[in-house]
Amino acid sequence: MIPFNRPHLTGKEIGFIQDAVATGKISGNGKYTALCHAFFQKRYGFRSCLLTHSCTDALEMAALLLNIKEGDEVIMPAFTFVSTANAFVLRGARIVFVDSLPDHPNMDAAAIEALITPRTKAIVVVHYGGVACDMDTIMSIAERRGLFVVEDAAHAVDARYRPKGKDPVPLGRIGHLSTFSFHETKNIISGEGGMLVINDERFVQRAEIIWEKGTNRSAFFRGQVDKYGWVDVGSSFLPSEITAAFLFAQLEALDTIQGRRCAIWEHYHRRLQPLQARGHFSTPVIPADATNNAHVYYLVCRDLATRTRLIEGLKECGIMAVFHYQGLHRSPFYSAKHDGRVLQYCDALSDRLVRLPLFADLTDQDVDRICDVIDVVMP
């Protein structure tokens, strides 16, 4: 049996958790939270970081920081997980969906400007599979139209974007705010977990207050105020030291984990590219302005029937492959609120995209077996 995902353990997680317990402070914002924040700030140059229980939490914090309210409009891709939209719907926003690109699940940046109205407040970018969107275009639009940009970088740890004529920039460092996920299906994990990154100085102080349930508790413990109280809205967004300790063990091994995942991705690509000539599916495309962090390896099948046959054929051989997002514009919850535009490329992906197993402990023999089965199922 080859599962779709198996959480990778570095061997240090339990030891760090035991150390966190021994400190006598496991409620959060302690030793390991600080170590994780420092790691991301040093490695990627993020202005400020705040660990959260999930990427969903981080997105909800972003919506609070941007003061999203009833009547505001937020532009985002339709091909994304529900959390991307939910965070802003919870604040009363109307979601305006963008179609995917013809050759990639990322949002079509060229379609954004026509969707902006006087009510538009923000653009939420999703870097699907850790592959960067066209951030030059998106940031130019946002600057010109006075909009905020939130990067949903749930897939994108250790991925980069190459701005035209400049050095590569880590994803998550480009928008005003960005969010990451450390769910067990991601490259770097803590079971459940996430992080908000604040790149705009205007939001740093308030983000910490929202993170601490709307209080200035963190400032109090730093000795910056003589007492703390309720000063803003907020919630219980910060995770325990147990979660942070597990995450830090993963971060210490990030290069090893990423190296293995990239090797698996390349192995798939070598084996499957020749098979796409049969016309049953296409393999992923990595744009020239993006790097590949090997978060997913997916195939885009010719049609729904082909995808169904592929998933069932793999399952019969003990291999779990899964389809991905169903376009949010056609969801039972939001279809009546959508403006009626047909998003043809998102719709096609909802019917045709299939994700293959990809986790750090997948062996070369496993990859060969998966590809051999695909070779037989898709003759």
C-alpha positions as CSV (number, residue, x, y, z in Angstrom):
1,M,0.0,0.0,0.0
2,I,1.4,3.4,-1.0
3,P,-0.6,6.2,0.8
4,F,-1.1,9.6,-0.6
5,N,0.8,11.1,2.3
6,R,2.8,9.9,5.2
7,P,4.1,12.5,7.8
8,H,7.9,12.6,7.8
9,L,9.7,12.6,11.2
10,T,13.2,13.9,11.6
11,G,13.8,12.0,14.9
12,K,14.2,15.1,17.0
13,E,10.5,15.9,17.5
14,I,10.0,14.0,20.7
15,G,13.2,15.3,22.3
16,F,12.3,18.9,21.5
17,I,8.8,18.4,22.9
18,Q,10.2,16.9,26.1
19,D,12.5,19.9,26.4
20,A,9.6,22.3,25.9
21,V,7.7,20.5,28.7
22,A,10.8,20.7,30.9
23,T,10.8,24.5,30.6
24,G,7.6,24.7,32.5
25,K,5.9,26.8,29.8
26,I,4.0,25.0,27.2
27,S,1.1,27.4,26.6
28,G,2.8,29.2,23.6
29,N,5.0,32.1,22.8
30,G,7.9,30.6,24.6
31,K,11.3,29.2,23.7
32,Y,10.4,27.2,20.6
33,T,8.0,29.8,19.3
34,A,10.8,32.3,19.4
35,L,13.2,29.8,17.7
36,C,10.7,29.2,14.9
37,H,10.1,32.9,14.4
38,A,13.8,33.6,14.3
39,F,14.4,30.8,11.8
40,F,12.0,32.3,9.3
41,Q,13.1,35.8,9.8
42,K,16.8,35.0,9.3
43,R,16.4,32.5,6.4
44,Y,13.8,34.4,4.4
45,G,14.0,38.0,5.5
46,F,10.4,38.2,6.7
47,R,9.7,41.4,8.7
48,S,7.7,39.7,11.4
49,C,6.3,36.2,12.0
50,L,3.6,34.8,14.2
51,L,2.9,31.1,14.5
52,T,-0.8,30.1,14.5
53,H,-2.8,27.0,15.0
54,S,-3.3,26.7,11.2
55,C,-3.0,28.6,7.9
56,T,-6.8,29.2,8.3
57,D,-6.1,31.1,11.5
58,A,-3.4,33.1,9.8
59,L,-5.8,34.1,7.0
60,E,-8.4,35.1,9.5
61,M,-5.8,37.3,11.2
62,A,-5.0,38.9,7.8
63,A,-8.7,39.7,7.3
64,L,-8.9,41.3,10.7
65,L,-5.7,43.3,10.1
66,L,-7.0,44.7,6.8
67,N,-10.3,45.7,8.5
68,I,-12.3,43.7,6.0
69,K,-16.0,44.5,6.5
70,E,-19.5,44.1,5.1
71,G,-19.5,45.3,1.5
72,D,-15.8,45.0,0.8
73,E,-14.7,43.0,-2.2
74,V,-11.7,40.6,-2.2
75,I,-10.3,39.2,-5.4
76,M,-8.9,35.6,-5.3
77,P,-8.6,32.5,-7.4
78,A,-11.5,30.1,-7.6
79,F,-9.2,27.1,-7.6
80,T,-8.2,27.1,-4.0
81,F,-9.0,25.6,-0.6
82,V,-12.1,26.9,1.2
83,S,-10.1,28.6,3.9
84,T,-8.7,31.2,1.5
85,A,-12.3,32.5,1.0
86,N,-13.8,31.7,4.4
87,A,-11.4,34.1,6.2
88,F,-12.8,37.0,4.3
89,V,-16.4,35.8,4.1
90,L,-16.4,35.7,7.9
91,R,-15.8,39.5,7.9
92,G,-18.6,40.1,5.5
93,A,-16.7,40.4,2.2
94,R,-17.9,39.6,-1.2
95,I,-15.5,37.2,-3.0
96,V,-14.7,37.9,-6.6
97,F,-13.1,34.9,-8.2
98,V,-10.4,34.8,-10.9
99,D,-9.9,31.9,-13.4
100,S,-6.8,29.8,-13.5
101,L,-4.2,30.1,-16.3
102,P,-4.6,27.9,-19.4
103,D,-1.5,25.9,-18.5
104,H,-1.3,26.2,-14.7
105,P,-3.6,26.2,-11.7
106,N,-2.4,29.6,-10.6
107,M,-4.7,32.6,-11.0
108,D,-4.6,34.6,-14.2
109,A,-2.9,37.9,-13.1
110,A,-3.9,39.5,-16.4
111,A,-7.6,39.1,-15.5
112,I,-7.4,40.9,-12.2
113,E,-7.6,44.5,-13.2
114,A,-10.9,44.2,-15.0
115,L,-12.5,42.8,-11.8
116,I,-11.5,45.8,-9.5
117,T,-14.3,48.1,-8.4
118,P,-14.4,51.0,-5.9
119,R,-15.3,48.3,-3.2
120,T,-12.2,46.2,-3.8
121,K,-10.0,46.1,-0.8
122,A,-7.5,43.3,-1.4
123,I,-6.1,40.7,-3.7
124,V,-5.4,37.3,-2.2
125,V,-2.8,35.3,-4.2
126,V,-2.5,31.5,-3.9
127,H,0.8,30.0,-5.0
128,Y,-0.5,26.6,-6.1
129,G,1.9,23.7,-5.5
130,G,4.5,26.2,-4.3
131,V,4.8,27.7,-7.8
132,A,4.8,31.5,-7.8
133,C,2.1,33.6,-9.4
134,D,3.0,36.5,-11.6
135,M,3.8,38.8,-8.7
136,D,5.3,41.6,-10.8
137,T,1.9,42.1,-12.4
138,I,-0.1,41.6,-9.2
139,M,2.0,44.0,-7.1
140,S,2.0,46.6,-9.9
141,I,-1.8,46.5,-10.0
142,A,-2.1,46.7,-6.2
143,E,0.2,49.7,-6.0
144,R,-1.5,51.5,-8.8
145,R,-5.0,50.8,-7.4
146,G,-4.2,51.2,-3.7
147,L,-5.0,47.6,-2.8
148,F,-3.5,45.2,-0.2
149,V,-2.0,41.9,-1.3
150,V,-2.1,38.8,0.8
151,E,-0.1,35.8,-0.2
152,D,-1.7,32.4,0.6
153,A,1.6,30.5,0.7
154,A,0.2,27.4,2.3
155,H,2.0,25.3,-0.3
156,A,5.0,27.6,-0.7
157,V,7.6,27.1,2.1
158,D,11.1,27.5,0.6
159,A,9.8,28.5,-2.8
160,R,10.9,31.7,-4.6
161,Y,9.8,34.1,-7.3
162,R,12.2,35.7,-9.8
163,P,11.2,39.3,-10.4
164,K,12.2,40.6,-13.8
165,G,15.8,41.7,-13.6
166,K,16.2,41.0,-9.9
167,D,17.4,38.2,-7.6
168,P,14.9,35.5,-6.5
169,V,12.6,36.5,-3.6
170,P,11.1,34.0,-1.1
171,L,7.4,33.6,-1.5
172,G,5.7,35.1,1.5
173,R,8.0,38.2,1.4
174,I,6.3,40.0,-1.4
175,G,2.8,40.8,-0.3
176,H,1.8,43.1,2.6
177,L,0.8,39.9,4.5
178,S,1.3,36.2,3.9
179,T,0.2,32.9,5.4
180,F,1.8,29.5,5.6
181,S,0.6,26.0,6.5
182,F,2.3,23.3,8.5
183,H,-0.5,20.7,8.1
184,E,0.8,17.1,8.0
185,T,0.4,17.1,4.2
186,K,2.8,20.0,3.7
187,N,6.5,20.0,3.1
188,I,7.3,21.1,6.7
189,I,4.8,20.0,9.3
190,S,3.6,20.2,12.9
191,G,0.4,18.1,12.5
192,E,-1.8,21.2,12.4
193,G,-0.1,24.6,12.3
194,G,0.4,27.8,10.4
195,M,2.1,31.2,10.4
196,L,1.2,34.8,9.6
197,V,4.0,36.8,8.0
198,I,3.8,40.6,8.3
199,N,5.9,42.4,5.7
200,D,4.3,45.9,6.1
201,E,5.4,47.8,9.2
202,R,1.9,49.3,9.6
203,F,0.5,45.9,10.8
204,V,3.3,44.6,13.1
205,Q,2.1,45.9,16.4
206,R,-1.6,45.3,15.8
207,A,-0.9,41.7,14.5
208,E,0.7,40.8,17.9
209,I,-2.4,42.2,19.7
210,I,-4.8,40.2,17.6
211,W,-2.7,37.1,18.0
212,E,-2.9,37.6,21.8
213,K,-6.7,37.6,22.0
214,G,-6.9,41.4,21.5
215,T,-4.6,42.2,24.5
216,N,-1.2,43.8,24.8
217,R,0.0,40.9,26.8
218,S,3.2,40.4,24.9
219,A,4.2,44.0,25.3
220,F,3.5,43.6,29.0
221,F,5.9,40.7,29.3
222,R,8.5,42.6,27.5
223,G,8.2,45.4,30.0
224,Q,6.9,47.9,27.5
225,V,3.6,48.5,29.4
226,D,3.0,48.3,33.2
227,K,-0.2,46.2,32.8
228,Y,-2.0,44.6,30.0
229,G,-5.7,44.7,29.0
230,W,-8.2,44.3,26.2
231,V,-7.2,46.8,23.5
232,D,-8.6,45.4,20.2
233,V,-10.4,42.5,18.7
234,G,-8.6,39.2,18.6
235,S,-8.8,35.5,19.3
236,S,-6.7,32.6,20.6
237,F,-4.5,32.3,17.5
238,L,-1.2,31.3,19.0
239,P,-0.3,27.6,19.3
240,S,1.3,25.8,22.2
241,E,5.0,25.2,22.7
242,I,4.4,21.5,21.9
243,T,3.4,22.4,18.4
244,A,6.3,24.9,18.0
245,A,8.8,22.3,19.3
246,F,7.7,19.8,16.8
247,L,7.9,22.4,14.0
248,F,11.4,23.5,15.0
249,A,12.7,19.9,14.6
250,Q,11.3,20.0,11.1
251,L,12.9,23.4,10.4
252,E,16.3,22.1,11.4
253,A,16.0,19.5,8.7
254,L,14.4,21.7,6.1
255,D,17.2,21.3,3.5
256,T,17.3,17.6,3.8
257,I,13.5,17.3,3.5
258,Q,13.4,19.6,0.5
259,G,16.3,17.9,-1.2
260,R,14.5,14.5,-1.0
261,R,11.1,15.9,-2.1
262,C,12.7,17.6,-5.1
263,A,14.5,14.4,-6.0
264,I,11.1,12.6,-5.9
265,W,9.5,15.3,-8.1
266,E,12.2,15.0,-10.7
267,H,12.0,11.2,-10.7
268,Y,8.3,11.5,-11.4
269,H,8.9,14.0,-14.1
270,R,11.5,11.9,-15.9
271,R,9.3,8.9,-15.9
272,L,6.0,10.5,-16.8
273,Q,6.9,13.1,-19.4
274,P,7.3,10.5,-22.1
275,L,3.9,9.0,-21.2
276,Q,2.1,12.3,-21.7
277,A,2.8,11.9,-25.5
278,R,-0.1,9.3,-25.5
279,G,-2.5,12.2,-24.9
280,H,-4.1,10.9,-21.7
281,F,-2.6,13.6,-19.4
282,S,-0.1,16.5,-19.2
283,T,2.6,16.9,-16.6
284,P,3.3,20.1,-14.5
285,V,4.8,23.2,-16.0
286,I,7.2,25.4,-13.9
287,P,7.3,29.0,-15.3
288,A,10.6,30.6,-15.8
289,D,10.0,33.2,-13.0
290,A,9.3,30.5,-10.4
291,T,11.2,27.9,-8.5
292,N,9.9,24.4,-7.7
293,N,9.7,23.4,-4.0
294,A,8.2,20.0,-4.8
295,H,5.0,20.4,-2.8
296,V,2.9,18.4,-5.3
297,Y,3.3,16.3,-8.4
298,Y,0.1,16.4,-10.3
299,L,-1.3,15.3,-13.7
300,V,-4.0,17.1,-15.7
301,C,-6.0,14.4,-17.4
302,R,-7.7,14.7,-20.7
303,D,-11.2,14.6,-19.1
304,L,-13.1,13.5,-16.0
305,A,-13.5,9.9,-17.3
306,T,-9.8,9.6,-17.8
307,R,-9.1,10.9,-14.3
308,T,-11.6,8.6,-12.7
309,R,-10.1,5.6,-14.6
310,L,-6.6,6.6,-13.4
311,I,-7.5,7.1,-9.8
312,E,-9.4,3.8,-9.7
313,G,-6.6,1.9,-11.5
314,L,-4.1,3.2,-9.0
315,K,-6.4,2.3,-6.1
316,E,-6.8,-1.2,-7.3
317,C,-3.0,-1.6,-7.1
318,G,-2.9,-0.2,-3.6
319,I,-1.8,3.4,-4.6
320,M,-3.8,6.3,-3.2
321,A,-4.0,9.3,-5.6
322,V,-6.5,12.1,-5.1
323,F,-8.2,14.9,-7.0
324,H,-7.8,18.4,-5.7
325,Y,-10.0,21.5,-5.4
326,Q,-13.5,21.9,-6.7
327,G,-13.9,25.5,-7.9
328,L,-15.3,27.6,-5.1
329,H,-17.4,29.6,-7.5
330,R,-19.5,26.5,-8.1
331,S,-19.7,25.4,-4.5
332,P,-23.1,24.8,-2.8
333,F,-22.3,27.6,-0.3
334,Y,-21.1,30.3,-2.7
335,S,-22.5,29.6,-6.2
336,A,-25.5,31.8,-5.8
337,K,-23.2,34.7,-4.7
338,H,-20.9,34.3,-7.7
339,D,-21.4,36.8,-10.5
340,G,-22.1,34.2,-13.1
341,R,-18.8,34.4,-15.1
342,V,-17.7,31.0,-16.5
343,L,-14.2,30.1,-15.2
344,Q,-13.3,27.5,-17.8
345,Y,-9.8,26.7,-16.8
346,C,-10.7,26.3,-13.1
347,D,-13.7,24.1,-14.1
348,A,-11.4,22.0,-16.2
349,L,-8.9,21.5,-13.4
350,S,-11.7,20.6,-11.0
351,D,-12.6,17.7,-13.3
352,R,-9.2,16.7,-14.5
353,L,-6.4,17.3,-12.0
354,V,-5.0,14.4,-10.0
355,R,-2.3,14.5,-7.3
356,L,0.1,11.6,-7.0
357,P,1.7,10.5,-3.7
358,L,4.6,12.7,-2.7
359,F,6.2,12.7,0.8
360,A,9.8,12.6,1.9
361,D,9.8,8.9,2.8
362,L,8.5,7.8,-0.6
363,T,11.2,5.6,-2.2
364,D,12.5,5.5,-5.7
365,Q,11.0,2.0,-6.0
366,D,7.6,3.4,-4.9
367,V,7.8,6.1,-7.6
368,D,8.7,3.5,-10.2
369,R,5.8,1.3,-9.2
370,I,3.4,4.2,-9.4
371,C,4.7,5.1,-12.9
372,D,4.5,1.5,-14.0
373,V,0.9,1.3,-12.9
374,I,0.1,4.5,-14.8
375,D,1.8,3.1,-17.8
376,V,-0.5,0.1,-17.7
377,V,-3.7,2.0,-16.8
378,M,-3.1,4.6,-19.5
379,P,-1.8,2.6,-22.4
